[in-house]
Amino acid sequence: MKKTMLVIPSLEPKENFIRILEELSKEFSNILVVNDGSNEKYDFIFEKIEKMNIIVLKHGINLGKGRALKTAFNYILSECKDIDVIVTADSDGQHLSKDILKCSSFAIDNPDSLILGVRDFSKKDVPLRSRFGNKITRKIFKYLLGINISDTQTGLRAFSRNQMKDFITTNGEKFEYETNMLIDNKNSGYEFFEVPIETVYIENNETSHFNPIKDSIQIYRLFVKYIIASISSFVIDISLFKIGIGFGSTIVQSTIIARIISSLFNYKINRNSVFKTYNKTSLYKYYFLVVIQMFISAYTVKLLNSLYIDKNVILIKIFVDIIIFMINYYIQREWVFKEKRGG
């Protein structure tokens, strides 16, 4: 029989948190709460929680939700050898016992999937900031990462012990950590499994510590990194191509030299900062892709330049490579840097 641990990070909870845990204790015998640096005036709440036979871990200062989850994961790996499934939930009462149980059950039956308790954002009672934030993030995940999930911000998640070992090294200390978990889950080759849950918002979600402006900036840093890396590589490539043409090199020669140098920069940035995977074959795949795209670029520019002899070859090069860079991202995401589980 597989054992489940319910993990709840908490920052300065209301007294009803005790009542929430009393209800959850009826369904879960293993519960772990992380006090993420709450003010001392909240100590009495956590003291009552400890008396309920619930594990309480404490941060001396507020370190963020991501760090709180990783603190819990580290404790489970070190001290709870018999735990097979982990479920994370929020401390404000948004997640009902029946939904937490449902996600736990699906995780037991699907050990190679990240189970997400997803809300229905079409309902009228969903706060505007929650609806808007999820809509934007959902679209970005779909088009830039190939992850098509309906609730990117849900804190109700369930997964196996093996997945937790991967998630403990996921980057991020605050709310961006949960976003990075989704990305790492895909890169590790695990599936996503969505479980519809009841949508509950307490006081119009005003008790949430999620700052839609500040924390969204943190969440979207990954996408900004890709844009910066792509533009930087593009500028290097075009500049070197222009220099080559200026020194009398042919279009093909200039393309080869420029692409070799710019690709070294682009590969390192994409591997370390954007896709963050270390697939042993990624370097070979990347340069196989570079060679193909290099010749496509060179001979397409050469062809277009011969057809439009009066046109600026640099502008033709920019037009062709913009299209190639767009296609290149999807190929890198789905093939070059796609991490296979167990690979």
PyMOL commands that set and color helices and strands:
alter all, ss='L'
color gray80, all
select helices_A, chain A and resi 16-25+40-50+65-79+97-109+128-145+161-167+176-187+202-205+214-219+221-246+251-274+282-307+313-336
alter helices_A, ss='H'
color red, helices_A
select strands_A, chain A and resi 3-10+31-36+55-59+83-88+113-118+157-160+191-196
alter strands_A, ss='S'
color yellow, strands_A
deselect
rebuild
show_as cartoon
